[in-house]
Amino acid sequence: MSDLTSLTLKDALAGLKARRFSAVEIAQAHIDAIAASRALNAYVLETPERALAMAEASDARLQAGEGGPLEGAALGIKDLFCTEGVRSAAGSRILESFIPPYESTVTANLWRDGAVMLGKLNMDEFAMGSSNETSAFGPVVNPWRSRASNRPLTPGGSSGGSAAAVAANLALGATATDTGGSIRQPASFTGTVGIKPTYGRCSRWGVVAFASSLDQAGPLAKTVEDAAILLRSMSGHDPKDSTSLPVEAPDFASFVGKSVKGLKVGVPKEYRADGMPAEIETLWADGVAWLKDAGCEIVEVSLPHTKYALPAYYIVAPAEASSNLARYDGMRYGLRVDGPTLTDTYEATRAAGFGEEVRRRVLIGTYVLSAGYYDAYYLKALKVRRRIADDFAQAFEKVDALLTPTAPSAAFGLGDNAADPVAMYLNDVFTVTVNLAGLPGLSVPAGLDAQGLPLGLQLIGRALDEGTLFQLGAALEQAANFRARPDPWWRA
């Protein structure tokens, strides 16, 4: 059954519908693959019994001709999504005993459409990290290895478990979230496709909050078309989420394969960062050439406030995190460490429950929101955020989408940047602008570096114009012809 795990989501759905194999066979093949791949630490909780029960129900519906759009699709769920009756810890000790009595809207949409849950995927604690090393359950290991050494590499973060699971064929697709690049950077590091949709396209209800004005759910998948299929099911207006947009999700997959002739693609000059590896520059130039050959018009554009994006992001995001994480105090749910006084209980609980990176961001956020610093830092960051959004608005008066690198490097070694938070934050240099402006961004695998590690290209679109990104992404995917796969060393 190992061949079943190598199928794309589209091919698996077609095979299920044609009854060439069953949903139970698909689920069992992935359950076996997960059990044989624990060295990657991609899953923090496996749910084989639930997966087989859901698969049996899918087979019954398929037999009756009643299958949904994702009927029988075996998916992994990032640990940030609350799943009814299944532990949802957000990668943190403070929630390691939390079993939600409710289902997130995004996962409820997936189950409505017939998807099957394989388990919960590892992630950086509360989605705070760029390497999946801040997880209380240990780091995820990238399925890819460098030609130069066998040292373990990061799969990126915070959705490292989701990206590793898809790259290693441990799920047909996976849910993920993106606050500053946490879908797109892991996609680039693992040779997978990831889309951060428009802010409000997918409901945030039931997704453990990091930074509420930036967080957005999206899929990680094997192909552009698979990502389009997943996004349609994940999307939709939700009255339980005040930031959910009252718009219907189009058939995103219908944009895949459409001609891109005549589309204008912008190349922002500010994304040519100092010290960027020549391989990234070359890949970016290749992407420009591929789209030009496909009939696109290439236009240089300017996003002048890009250089302020990282500092603005690392003020806004921690500020919102400090407010959102105030609820974890040992009083209502999750970890509780008793102390002699109420204040001591708060302090002991949070000290034991939060990891170093979470504590760092809470402290930064509390500082920038404090009296005397609110105007100097937080308010100024909000003004910069507005300028960044204006830059994009002006660029989109001239072009239909933008093309940039996804990340400034290929996957780096676990531990390489762990001691230097600033070096870690620089991984988000090409992605945070999209979150600050609330726009959609798509990462497509486009090549390998000199050590045989994946590199991705990013497409940025207008709000609610994911269709054009899928259209252009499919053209890039076809031109790049990225067929490389990691050697399954982890199953040795």
Secondary structure, DSSP 8 states (H G I E B T S, - for coil): -HHHHTS-HHHHHHHHHTTSS-HHHHHHHHHHHHHTTGGG--EEEE-HHHHHHHHHHHHHHHHTT---TTTT-EEEEETTB-BTTB---TT-GGGTT---SS--HHHHHHHHTT-EEEEEE--SGGG--SSS-S-TT-----S---SS----B---SSSHHHHHHHHTTS-SEEEEEESSSTTHHHHHHHT-EEEE--TTSS--TTB--S-TTT-EEEEEESSHHHHHHHHHHH----TT-TT--------GGGGTT---TT-EEEEEGGG--TT--HHHHHHHHHHHHHHHHTT-EEEEE--GGGGGHHHHHHHHHHHHHHHHGGG-SSSSSS-----SSHHHHHHHHHHHHS-HHHHHHHHHHHHHTSTTTIIIIIIHHHHHHHHHHHHHHHHTTT-SEEEEESSSSS--BTTSSTT-HHHHHGGGTTTHHHHHHT--EEEEEEEE-TTS-EEEEEEEE-TT-HHHHHHHHHHHHHHHT-------GGG-
